[in-house]
Amino acid sequence: MKNVLFVLTDDQRYDCVHASGNPDIITPNLDRLAANGTLFTHAHIACGTAVAVCMPSRAMINSGRTLFHIQGEGQNIPTDHIMMGECFKGAGYEAFGTGKWHNGPPAFTRSFHEGDNAFFGGSWDHWNVPVCYYDPAGAYDNVINFVMNFYGQDKVTKIHCDKFNPGVHSTELLTDTAIKWLDKRGNSENPFFLYLAYLAPHDPRTMPERFMKMYDPQKITLPKNIMGGHPFTFGIEKARDELLMPWPREEDEIRRQLAAYYAMVTHLDYELGRLLETLEKSGQLDDTIIVFTGDNGLAVGSHGLLGKQNVYDHSVRVPLIMSGPGIPKGQTRNAYVYLHDIYPTLMDLCDIGIPSSVEGKSFAGMFTDSAVQTRDSLYFAYNDLVRGVKDPRYKLIEYRNHARKTQLFDLINNPEETINLANDPKYAETVNRMRNLLLKYRDEWEDTGHKYSKAFWDAY
């Protein structure tokens, strides 16, 4: 039986891997993983129904369900949605979880036999993360008082937490936790499922100084879609991410932000190398399927935005590398996949039955036949503000804030999504076809019953 290592990062966009074609970023261990496996260039999320897009994204990853068939915005995963970890447990795997878990403490316990340093939140100071031991009862009811902004106010926040590891960076803490568990179990006869969910490269962008010194902001190549501000407002301007830099966005500040962002990824890459070395030394690397991906992308200045509360490719495309038994080495797949497709794919690769609650589509066939495609189009939604759809050539985005806005991009000739063709009469038929595809997805995904569905479609 094959082991499975599932590594999930936070806010890492698709081009933040050197092997993906970004010459500025330093990721030798991810490049090695890609050389020993398959790199997916068009892995996507469906965006989300919360400002913290990572919450519904992680619920979809772990349940295999589509955006409007998770519970709420993903705060919890109900028991009738059989999770990926539950499947591995049921198949005789030793399941261990560590890191960020944004989908309710009971679901964490259901997913794993063991765990440690679980963080039940969105983001935190990387050097002082409040974490929990594994609770077999799923309660995680230890609470501490914490003052989030002791310089500015005396408000006390209740934090579910068992311990802090002061001065230990979250990326190092979680890597150490995973390595410690692997060392503890040794070469057990049972296969393992190890779920490692980093908090990086989510801001605050702090990391050991030596990684920051690897980047000169003035030498950072700016993406072609960098803007001082978005061409129009669409209701996200006061989202936390968008307040991290003043308007207009200055290029020197964007370079500084990108340098720190890349340094976070390089630090993470270094720690991932330690984990891969542990597997190699124990003789388990060749028997382990490794999944490396991120929960959502990030703008960092592209389109004048900073966050992920939009459906441009920089925010809905994510890195995805898979390696190990049954996965070809040194190959690339350009076909469309969603992250909630990984769950059924792993079940197929490990010969485990896929629960009926799972809605993702297995793309395991792509590993034996590069021509296989499981999806020829994709659907995106952000709260009650944006809906989008893309096929291999075009992307249509519809906005419903104050006034109707429509964008149509030719993804082949303008992958940066900067030339809006929606008002060009030559593309009227394309706009109409893509709108019909949008409505088809609305009905298939039942984007009608959520509170954000009604608000969007009532204004359509």
PEVEN-V441187 format. One record per run of one state. SS is the DSSP state (a for helix, b for strand, c for the rest). FROM is the first residue (numbers start at 1). LEN is the number of residues. Records with the same first field share a line. If there is no record, write none. Layout:
# PEVEN-V441187
SS->FROM-LEN ; FROM-LEN
This chain:
# PEVEN-V441187
c->1-2 ; 10-3 ; 14-4 ; 21-7 ; 36-1 ; 45-2 ; 49-4 ; 64-3 ; 70-14 ; 91-3 ; 101-4 ; 112-2 ; 120-11 ; 133-10 ; 147-10 ; 161-2 ; 164-6 ; 186-6 ; 198-11 ; 213-4 ; 220-6 ; 227-13 ; 244-7 ; 282-3 ; 295-7 ; 303-10 ; 324-7 ; 334-3 ; 350-14 ; 368-9 ; 383-3 ; 392-2 ; 401-3 ; 411-14 ; 445-6 ; 459-2
b->3-7 ; 13-1 ; 37-8 ; 47-2 ; 94-7 ; 114-6 ; 131-2 ; 143-4 ; 157-4 ; 163-1 ; 192-6 ; 226-1 ; 288-7 ; 302-1 ; 317-7 ; 331-3 ; 337-2 ; 377-6 ; 386-6 ; 394-7 ; 404-7
a->18-3 ; 28-8 ; 53-11 ; 67-3 ; 84-7 ; 105-7 ; 170-16 ; 209-4 ; 217-3 ; 240-4 ; 251-31 ; 285-3 ; 313-4 ; 339-11 ; 364-4 ; 425-20 ; 451-8
